[in-house]
Structure formats: C-alpha cells, structure tokens
C-alpha cells in the first residue's frame, strides 16, 4: 500500500475511546450507580440510539445539538432509493441527544404494559453534535433515573433524588459535594410578581441559569436585552442572591410570599420546596449535603418544579456533576394526558474525564487479574491449569501464562498490568504439592502448600483492601 493510500484510523473528533484502565474505572462506577438505583426499586430499560426527529424535537428543542440524517449509506446504483424515501417529516431520524425525551416516547409506546408510577434507569450512550473540546464529547454515557406517574406524582419522589445522589457520590468517595435545590415555580412566580411579561419568563429563567458561567454583570446585560427594566433586573438579582441555611432561606421565602402581589405560583413553589426538603431530611440526608440555591433554574423548558444541580466543593469549575428535576408535560404530550415525572442524570463520560484530570479519581489496573500463574516449564501446564481453576473457584481473578518466557519477563508483564501476586510452580514444587507466592509490590516471596494457596492469597488481598 502506497503511503498516500494509508487509512486514517484515528478516532473521529469528539468520540471517546478508552484504554483498559479507563474502561475498568467506568465499569466500576457503573456498578456502584446501578446498585444504588436498584436499591430504590428502579428497573433497567434501553431505548434505541436512533429516534424519529419529530420525537426529539417535541419539547425543549435541542436543534443545535442534534446529529441528523441517520440513514444507510447506499451504493450509487441504489442511491435513488434513498432520494425517493426522503429524510423529511416522520421519516427523518437522528441520534438521541439525551434519555428523557426518548423515555417519554418509550412510555407512550408501552403504556399498557407498564405499572405506574414507573421507575426506570438507563445507562445508555447519547450523542450531541457540539464542538468537541476538553471534557466535551459528541458521544458520551449518561446514567439516568426517572419516575413517571399517571395524573399525580408524590413530591416524596422529588425528595428521593438527593438521597440517591448522596449515596452514589459518597460511595464513589470523591470528596465533599452539595446538592443545590430550587423550584421553578418560585422563579416563575417571582418574575410574575415583579411584572415580567409572561412571554419573557422562559428567556429570563435561561439567563439566570447561566449566572455561574457568565457572571452577574453579564446576566444584568442579558436581562436588559430581553427588555427587562433596570429596576426589575436589580430586584431579580437581589432575589436570586438570597442565601443562608435551608431553614433561613425557607423563612425568607415565606415572608416574601406574604408581601408579593399575585404570589399564588410563588407560594406554591415554596410549599413544594419545603415538602421536598422535609422528605430529604426524613431520608437521612445530612444538611451539609444540600442547600437551597435560587439561581438554579435548569435551562431546559420542560422542567416545571423541583430542580437540582450537584457541585463538588473546591472544584466548582467542574460544573454540575449531577442534575435534573420535575416535569409535568413532557410524557403527556405524546398521549394527551397528565403524566408528571421527576429524574436526574449523571453524564458519566464527562464526569470521569473531569475527575481524572483534576486528580480526584484514578484509573484502575488495566486487568482485573489479581494473580498470575507463571509458566516455568511446558510439561507442567496441566498443573498450572488446575491451580488456576482452583483459585478462580475461590473467587480470585487469575491469568495463566501459556507461553514459557524468562521468569523475569513474566514478572515484568505482571507488574506492568499491576497484578499483585505471581504463583511459581517448578518441578520440585509440583512434586511436593507446593508453590512459591511472590508479592510484586513488596518483593516478598513465601512458600505455600497448594491446598492453602487460595486462602493465603485471599487473606493477603483482604489486608490490601483494608489499607
């Protein structure tokens, strides 16, 4: 093959590829997340990577981020088939950009097969046609949970979300974090009370949601561009800066609600927020893990009530590491009935990338093997295979060397993969039903009877785990 004919085998921009040590970390985190999700009764589902475009654009249009035109690449002699079928209307398709909208369509498709409230989790890959850069991907894995009901959904489901977030991030042990909670009705009600026009409220909420990214001065400028007077802008900024303990903020909001004109929506939001906070506490979440933050709005239009964003303390520049909220109309829009829901999402691929770069997480060893059975001589392979199986049956992960190499090179291969122990059995050891067990981390080497080998390794692994 000529040099000019070489195939470009680099990964497409924005589409991640993982080394074994990185993929093992992802699997480890997925197992933790799955265990917590299932402990609250969430059940797994999977939706197609491709959805009809009209479904994806039905609510909270993400038109700028959708990857369009998912269709077979046909040879020239069949191109007319593609042209004839067209890529418009109900036939137009695209890759899913999140899991919430496809989940709504899933419920509409399986309405009579599901039991409500329906609680599901998904850990699928999603796709966004955005500019690829550090920590931002066009393909990434999201870990989502949602609960959807027909007619009415208890606010205690909203309260469960911070409890679930807390359990996950405490299990991952990434340091201190805080779940910032708000209610969109509070923001909407406040804007109504200070005279913001109904058709300006959604734009105002989106601007407020960018406070951390663009700063207070820019927020004021953006609000004024929307036609909000400087007087109203000052009131809005003053309002979203209300802070203090959870109880202090609730008291301030209740007092404010007594003095605002036309405060029905505002007071409803405060009441819902108080119910959620009480539920969070009843679920045993420590006060240090959550707060009320009136600047949290979540930009997507389908959120209508409780909203959440989770921030890693000391690493606020990482942004939200878990977010979500309540929606009232997203699912029902496909069916014409009220189907409220609440959910959260962890963008796991992005999160891992950020935490690795910040040194908060470390990759795992590139292999799950804890022991290597080395190859001293080919005729002892039946012994090596038998010992390897005995160790596996005892719950130990083992790799067996089938190729005979210098012992030092086998040790080097084990060490490179961060395998802790090597089992060495030569002719004399096999005859005596013994082995040498070498600890590559400490350099220690001891003699162990084969009958006791599994127990010795498990004991030493237990000591390692407890350190």
Secondary structure as a PSIPRED ss2 file (coil, helix, strand):
# PSIPRED VFORMAT (PSIPRED V4.0)

   1 X C   1.000  0.000  0.000
   2 X C   1.000  0.000  0.000
   3 X H   0.000  1.000  0.000
   4 X H   0.000  1.000  0.000
   5 X H   0.000  1.000  0.000
   6 X C   1.000  0.000  0.000
   7 X C   1.000  0.000  0.000
   8 X C   1.000  0.000  0.000
   9 X C   1.000  0.000  0.000
  10 X C   1.000  0.000  0.000
  11 X C   1.000  0.000  0.000
  12 X C   1.000  0.000  0.000
  13 X C   1.000  0.000  0.000
  14 X C   1.000  0.000  0.000
  15 X E   0.000  0.000  1.000
  16 X C   1.000  0.000  0.000
  17 X C   1.000  0.000  0.000
  18 X C   1.000  0.000  0.000
  19 X C   1.000  0.000  0.000
  20 X H   0.000  1.000  0.000
  21 X H   0.000  1.000  0.000
  22 X H   0.000  1.000  0.000
  23 X H   0.000  1.000  0.000
  24 X H   0.000  1.000  0.000
  25 X H   0.000  1.000  0.000
  26 X H   0.000  1.000  0.000
  27 X H   0.000  1.000  0.000
  28 X H   0.000  1.000  0.000
  29 X H   0.000  1.000  0.000
  30 X H   0.000  1.000  0.000
  31 X H   0.000  1.000  0.000
  32 X H   0.000  1.000  0.000
  33 X H   0.000  1.000  0.000
  34 X H   0.000  1.000  0.000
  35 X H   0.000  1.000  0.000
  36 X H   0.000  1.000  0.000
  37 X H   0.000  1.000  0.000
  38 X H   0.000  1.000  0.000
  39 X H   0.000  1.000  0.000
  40 X C   1.000  0.000  0.000
  41 X C   1.000  0.000  0.000
  42 X C   1.000  0.000  0.000
  43 X E   0.000  0.000  1.000
  44 X E   0.000  0.000  1.000
  45 X C   1.000  0.000  0.000
  46 X C   1.000  0.000  0.000
  47 X C   1.000  0.000  0.000
  48 X C   1.000  0.000  0.000
  49 X C   1.000  0.000  0.000
  50 X E   0.000  0.000  1.000
  51 X E   0.000  0.000  1.000
  52 X E   0.000  0.000  1.000
  53 X H   0.000  1.000  0.000
  54 X H   0.000  1.000  0.000
  55 X H   0.000  1.000  0.000
  56 X H   0.000  1.000  0.000
  57 X C   1.000  0.000  0.000
  58 X C   1.000  0.000  0.000
  59 X C   1.000  0.000  0.000
  60 X C   1.000  0.000  0.000
  61 X C   1.000  0.000  0.000
  62 X C   1.000  0.000  0.000
  63 X C   1.000  0.000  0.000
  64 X C   1.000  0.000  0.000
  65 X C   1.000  0.000  0.000
  66 X C   1.000  0.000  0.000
  67 X C   1.000  0.000  0.000
  68 X E   0.000  0.000  1.000
  69 X C   1.000  0.000  0.000
  70 X C   1.000  0.000  0.000
  71 X C   1.000  0.000  0.000
  72 X C   1.000  0.000  0.000
  73 X C   1.000  0.000  0.000
  74 X C   1.000  0.000  0.000
  75 X C   1.000  0.000  0.000
  76 X H   0.000  1.000  0.000
  77 X H   0.000  1.000  0.000
  78 X H   0.000  1.000  0.000
  79 X H   0.000  1.000  0.000
  80 X H   0.000  1.000  0.000
  81 X H   0.000  1.000  0.000
  82 X H   0.000  1.000  0.000
  83 X H   0.000  1.000  0.000
  84 X H   0.000  1.000  0.000
  85 X H   0.000  1.000  0.000
  86 X C   1.000  0.000  0.000
  87 X C   1.000  0.000  0.000
  88 X C   1.000  0.000  0.000
  89 X H   0.000  1.000  0.000
  90 X H   0.000  1.000  0.000
  91 X H   0.000  1.000  0.000
  92 X C   1.000  0.000  0.000
  93 X E   0.000  0.000  1.000
  94 X E   0.000  0.000  1.000
  95 X E   0.000  0.000  1.000
  96 X C   1.000  0.000  0.000
  97 X C   1.000  0.000  0.000
  98 X C   1.000  0.000  0.000
  99 X C   1.000  0.000  0.000
 100 X H   0.000  1.000  0.000
 101 X H   0.000  1.000  0.000
 102 X H   0.000  1.000  0.000
 103 X H   0.000  1.000  0.000
 104 X H   0.000  1.000  0.000
 105 X H   0.000  1.000  0.000
 106 X H   0.000  1.000  0.000
 107 X H   0.000  1.000  0.000
 108 X H   0.000  1.000  0.000
 109 X H   0.000  1.000  0.000
 110 X C   1.000  0.000  0.000
 111 X H   0.000  1.000  0.000
 112 X H   0.000  1.000  0.000
 113 X H   0.000  1.000  0.000
 114 X C   1.000  0.000  0.000
 115 X C   1.000  0.000  0.000
 116 X C   1.000  0.000  0.000
 117 X C   1.000  0.000  0.000
 118 X E   0.000  0.000  1.000
 119 X E   0.000  0.000  1.000
 120 X E   0.000  0.000  1.000
 121 X E   0.000  0.000  1.000
 122 X E   0.000  0.000  1.000
 123 X C   1.000  0.000  0.000
 124 X C   1.000  0.000  0.000
 125 X E   0.000  0.000  1.000
 126 X E   0.000  0.000  1.000
 127 X E   0.000  0.000  1.000
 128 X C   1.000  0.000  0.000
 129 X C   1.000  0.000  0.000
 130 X C   1.000  0.000  0.000
 131 X C   1.000  0.000  0.000
 132 X C   1.000  0.000  0.000
 133 X E   0.000  0.000  1.000
 134 X C   1.000  0.000  0.000
 135 X C   1.000  0.000  0.000
 136 X E   0.000  0.000  1.000
 137 X C   1.000  0.000  0.000
 138 X C   1.000  0.000  0.000
 139 X E   0.000  0.000  1.000
 140 X E   0.000  0.000  1.000
 141 X E   0.000  0.000  1.000
 142 X E   0.000  0.000  1.000
 143 X E   0.000  0.000  1.000
 144 X E   0.000  0.000  1.000
 145 X E   0.000  0.000  1.000
 146 X E   0.000  0.000  1.000
 147 X E   0.000  0.000  1.000
 148 X E   0.000  0.000  1.000
 149 X C   1.000  0.000  0.000
 150 X C   1.000  0.000  0.000
 151 X C   1.000  0.000  0.000
 152 X C   1.000  0.000  0.000
 153 X C   1.000  0.000  0.000
 154 X C   1.000  0.000  0.000
 155 X C   1.000  0.000  0.000
 156 X H   0.000  1.000  0.000
 157 X H   0.000  1.000  0.000
 158 X H   0.000  1.000  0.000
 159 X H   0.000  1.000  0.000
 160 X H   0.000  1.000  0.000
 161 X H   0.000  1.000  0.000
 162 X H   0.000  1.000  0.000
 163 X H   0.000  1.000  0.000
 164 X H   0.000  1.000  0.000
 165 X H   0.000  1.000  0.000
 166 X H   0.000  1.000  0.000
 167 X H   0.000  1.000  0.000
 168 X H   0.000  1.000  0.000
 169 X H   0.000  1.000  0.000
 170 X H   0.000  1.000  0.000
 171 X H   0.000  1.000  0.000
 172 X H   0.000  1.000  0.000
 173 X C   1.000  0.000  0.000
 174 X C   1.000  0.000  0.000
 175 X C   1.000  0.000  0.000
 176 X C   1.000  0.000  0.000
 177 X E   0.000  0.000  1.000
 178 X E   0.000  0.000  1.000
 179 X E   0.000  0.000  1.000
 180 X E   0.000  0.000  1.000
 181 X E   0.000  0.000  1.000
 182 X E   0.000  0.000  1.000
 183 X E   0.000  0.000  1.000
 184 X H   0.000  1.000  0.000
 185 X H   0.000  1.000  0.000
 186 X H   0.000  1.000  0.000
 187 X H   0.000  1.000  0.000
 188 X H   0.000  1.000  0.000
 189 X H   0.000  1.000  0.000
 190 X H   0.000  1.000  0.000
 191 X H   0.000  1.000  0.000
 192 X H   0.000  1.000  0.000
 193 X H   0.000  1.000  0.000
 194 X C   1.000  0.000  0.000
 195 X C   1.000  0.000  0.000
 196 X C   1.000  0.000  0.000
 197 X C   1.000  0.000  0.000
 198 X H   0.000  1.000  0.000
 199 X H   0.000  1.000  0.000
 200 X H   0.000  1.000  0.000
 201 X H   0.000  1.000  0.000
 202 X H   0.000  1.000  0.000
 203 X H   0.000  1.000  0.000
 204 X H   0.000  1.000  0.000
 205 X H   0.000  1.000  0.000
 206 X H   0.000  1.000  0.000
 207 X H   0.000  1.000  0.000
 208 X H   0.000  1.000  0.000
 209 X H   0.000  1.000  0.000
 210 X C   1.000  0.000  0.000
 211 X H   0.000  1.000  0.000
 212 X H   0.000  1.000  0.000
 213 X H   0.000  1.000  0.000
 214 X H   0.000  1.000  0.000
 215 X H   0.000  1.000  0.000
 216 X H   0.000  1.000  0.000
 217 X H   0.000  1.000  0.000
 218 X H   0.000  1.000  0.000
 219 X H   0.000  1.000  0.000
 220 X H   0.000  1.000  0.000
 221 X H   0.000  1.000  0.000
 222 X H   0.000  1.000  0.000
 223 X H   0.000  1.000  0.000
 224 X H   0.000  1.000  0.000
 225 X H   0.000  1.000  0.000
 226 X C   1.000  0.000  0.000
 227 X C   1.000  0.000  0.000
 228 X C   1.000  0.000  0.000
 229 X C   1.000  0.000  0.000
 230 X H   0.000  1.000  0.000
 231 X H   0.000  1.000  0.000
 232 X H   0.000  1.000  0.000
 233 X H   0.000  1.000  0.000
 234 X H   0.000  1.000  0.000
 235 X H   0.000  1.000  0.000
 236 X H   0.000  1.000  0.000
 237 X H   0.000  1.000  0.000
 238 X H   0.000  1.000  0.000
 239 X H   0.000  1.000  0.000
 240 X H   0.000  1.000  0.000
 241 X C   1.000  0.000  0.000
 242 X C   1.000  0.000  0.000
 243 X C   1.000  0.000  0.000
 244 X C   1.000  0.000  0.000
 245 X C   1.000  0.000  0.000
 246 X H   0.000  1.000  0.000
 247 X H   0.000  1.000  0.000
 248 X H   0.000  1.000  0.000
 249 X H   0.000  1.000  0.000
 250 X H   0.000  1.000  0.000
 251 X H   0.000  1.000  0.000
 252 X H   0.000  1.000  0.000
 253 X H   0.000  1.000  0.000
 254 X H   0.000  1.000  0.000
 255 X H   0.000  1.000  0.000
 256 X H   0.000  1.000  0.000
 257 X H   0.000  1.000  0.000
 258 X H   0.000  1.000  0.000
 259 X H   0.000  1.000  0.000
 260 X C   1.000  0.000  0.000
 261 X C   1.000  0.000  0.000
 262 X C   1.000  0.000  0.000
 263 X C   1.000  0.000  0.000
 264 X H   0.000  1.000  0.000
 265 X H   0.000  1.000  0.000
 266 X H   0.000  1.000  0.000
 267 X H   0.000  1.000  0.000
 268 X H   0.000  1.000  0.000
 269 X H   0.000  1.000  0.000
 270 X H   0.000  1.000  0.000
 271 X H   0.000  1.000  0.000
 272 X H   0.000  1.000  0.000
 273 X H   0.000  1.000  0.000
 274 X H   0.000  1.000  0.000
 275 X H   0.000  1.000  0.000
 276 X H   0.000  1.000  0.000
 277 X H   0.000  1.000  0.000
 278 X H   0.000  1.000  0.000
 279 X H   0.000  1.000  0.000
 280 X H   0.000  1.000  0.000
 281 X H   0.000  1.000  0.000
 282 X H   0.000  1.000  0.000
 283 X C   1.000  0.000  0.000
 284 X C   1.000  0.000  0.000
 285 X C   1.000  0.000  0.000
 286 X C   1.000  0.000  0.000
 287 X H   0.000  1.000  0.000
 288 X H   0.000  1.000  0.000
 289 X H   0.000  1.000  0.000
 290 X E   0.000  0.000  1.000
 291 X E   0.000  0.000  1.000
 292 X E   0.000  0.000  1.000
 293 X C   1.000  0.000  0.000
 294 X C   1.000  0.000  0.000
 295 X C   1.000  0.000  0.000
 296 X C   1.000  0.000  0.000
 297 X C   1.000  0.000  0.000
 298 X C   1.000  0.000  0.000
 299 X C   1.000  0.000  0.000
 300 X C   1.000  0.000  0.000
 301 X C   1.000  0.000  0.000
 302 X C   1.000  0.000  0.000
 303 X E   0.000  0.000  1.000
 304 X E   0.000  0.000  1.000
 305 X E   0.000  0.000  1.000
 306 X E   0.000  0.000  1.000
 307 X E   0.000  0.000  1.000
 308 X E   0.000  0.000  1.000
 309 X E   0.000  0.000  1.000
 310 X E   0.000  0.000  1.000
 311 X E   0.000  0.000  1.000
 312 X E   0.000  0.000  1.000
 313 X C   1.000  0.000  0.000
 314 X C   1.000  0.000  0.000
 315 X C   1.000  0.000  0.000
 316 X H   0.000  1.000  0.000
 317 X H   0.000  1.000  0.000
 318 X H   0.000  1.000  0.000
 319 X C   1.000  0.000  0.000
 320 X C   1.000  0.000  0.000
 321 X C   1.000  0.000  0.000
 322 X E   0.000  0.000  1.000
 323 X E   0.000  0.000  1.000
 324 X E   0.000  0.000  1.000
 325 X E   0.000  0.000  1.000
 326 X E   0.000  0.000  1.000
 327 X E   0.000  0.000  1.000
 328 X C   1.000  0.000  0.000
 329 X C   1.000  0.000  0.000
 330 X C   1.000  0.000  0.000
 331 X C   1.000  0.000  0.000
 332 X H   0.000  1.000  0.000
 333 X H   0.000  1.000  0.000
 334 X H   0.000  1.000  0.000
 335 X C   1.000  0.000  0.000
 336 X C   1.000  0.000  0.000
 337 X C   1.000  0.000  0.000
 338 X C   1.000  0.000  0.000
 339 X C   1.000  0.000  0.000
 340 X C   1.000  0.000  0.000
 341 X E   0.000  0.000  1.000
 342 X E   0.000  0.000  1.000
 343 X E   0.000  0.000  1.000
 344 X E   0.000  0.000  1.000
 345 X E   0.000  0.000  1.000
 346 X E   0.000  0.000  1.000
 347 X E   0.000  0.000  1.000
 348 X H   0.000  1.000  0.000
 349 X H   0.000  1.000  0.000
 350 X H   0.000  1.000  0.000
 351 X H   0.000  1.000  0.000
 352 X H   0.000  1.000  0.000
 353 X H   0.000  1.000  0.000
 354 X H   0.000  1.000  0.000
 355 X H   0.000  1.000  0.000
 356 X H   0.000  1.000  0.000
 357 X H   0.000  1.000  0.000
 358 X C   1.000  0.000  0.000
 359 X C   1.000  0.000  0.000
 360 X C   1.000  0.000  0.000
 361 X C   1.000  0.000  0.000
 362 X C   1.000  0.000  0.000
 363 X C   1.000  0.000  0.000
 364 X C   1.000  0.000  0.000
 365 X C   1.000  0.000  0.000
 366 X C   1.000  0.000  0.000
 367 X C   1.000  0.000  0.000
 368 X C   1.000  0.000  0.000
 369 X C   1.000  0.000  0.000
 370 X C   1.000  0.000  0.000
 371 X E   0.000  0.000  1.000
 372 X E   0.000  0.000  1.000
 373 X E   0.000  0.000  1.000
 374 X C   1.000  0.000  0.000
 375 X C   1.000  0.000  0.000
 376 X C   1.000  0.000  0.000
 377 X C   1.000  0.000  0.000
 378 X H   0.000  1.000  0.000
 379 X H   0.000  1.000  0.000
 380 X H   0.000  1.000  0.000
 381 X H   0.000  1.000  0.000
 382 X H   0.000  1.000  0.000
 383 X H   0.000  1.000  0.000
 384 X H   0.000  1.000  0.000
 385 X H   0.000  1.000  0.000
 386 X H   0.000  1.000  0.000
 387 X H   0.000  1.000  0.000
 388 X H   0.000  1.000  0.000
 389 X H   0.000  1.000  0.000
 390 X H   0.000  1.000  0.000
 391 X H   0.000  1.000  0.000
 392 X H   0.000  1.000  0.000
 393 X H   0.000  1.000  0.000
 394 X C   1.000  0.000  0.000
 395 X C   1.000  0.000  0.000
 396 X C   1.000  0.000  0.000
 397 X C   1.000  0.000  0.000
 398 X E   0.000  0.000  1.000
 399 X E   0.000  0.000  1.000
 400 X E   0.000  0.000  1.000
 401 X C   1.000  0.000  0.000
 402 X C   1.000  0.000  0.000
 403 X C   1.000  0.000  0.000
 404 X C   1.000  0.000  0.000
 405 X C   1.000  0.000  0.000
 406 X C   1.000  0.000  0.000
 407 X H   0.000  1.000  0.000
 408 X H   0.000  1.000  0.000
 409 X H   0.000  1.000  0.000
 410 X H   0.000  1.000  0.000
 411 X H   0.000  1.000  0.000
 412 X H   0.000  1.000  0.000
 413 X H   0.000  1.000  0.000
 414 X H   0.000  1.000  0.000
 415 X H   0.000  1.000  0.000
 416 X H   0.000  1.000  0.000
 417 X C   1.000  0.000  0.000
 418 X C   1.000  0.000  0.000
 419 X C   1.000  0.000  0.000
 420 X C   1.000  0.000  0.000
 421 X E   0.000  0.000  1.000
 422 X E   0.000  0.000  1.000
 423 X E   0.000  0.000  1.000
 424 X E   0.000  0.000  1.000
 425 X C   1.000  0.000  0.000
 426 X C   1.000  0.000  0.000
 427 X H   0.000  1.000  0.000
 428 X H   0.000  1.000  0.000
 429 X H   0.000  1.000  0.000
 430 X H   0.000  1.000  0.000
 431 X H   0.000  1.000  0.000
 432 X H   0.000  1.000  0.000
 433 X C   1.000  0.000  0.000
 434 X E   0.000  0.000  1.000
 435 X E   0.000  0.000  1.000
 436 X E   0.000  0.000  1.000
 437 X E   0.000  0.000  1.000
 438 X E   0.000  0.000  1.000
 439 X E   0.000  0.000  1.000
 440 X C   1.000  0.000  0.000
 441 X C   1.000  0.000  0.000
 442 X C   1.000  0.000  0.000
 443 X C   1.000  0.000  0.000
 444 X C   1.000  0.000  0.000
 445 X E   0.000  0.000  1.000
 446 X E   0.000  0.000  1.000
 447 X E   0.000  0.000  1.000
 448 X E   0.000  0.000  1.000
 449 X E   0.000  0.000  1.000
 450 X H   0.000  1.000  0.000
 451 X H   0.000  1.000  0.000
 452 X H   0.000  1.000  0.000
 453 X H   0.000  1.000  0.000
 454 X H   0.000  1.000  0.000
 455 X H   0.000  1.000  0.000
 456 X H   0.000  1.000  0.000
 457 X H   0.000  1.000  0.000
 458 X H   0.000  1.000  0.000
 459 X H   0.000  1.000  0.000
 460 X H   0.000  1.000  0.000
 461 X H   0.000  1.000  0.000
 462 X H   0.000  1.000  0.000
 463 X H   0.000  1.000  0.000
 464 X H   0.000  1.000  0.000
 465 X H   0.000  1.000  0.000
 466 X H   0.000  1.000  0.000
 467 X C   1.000  0.000  0.000
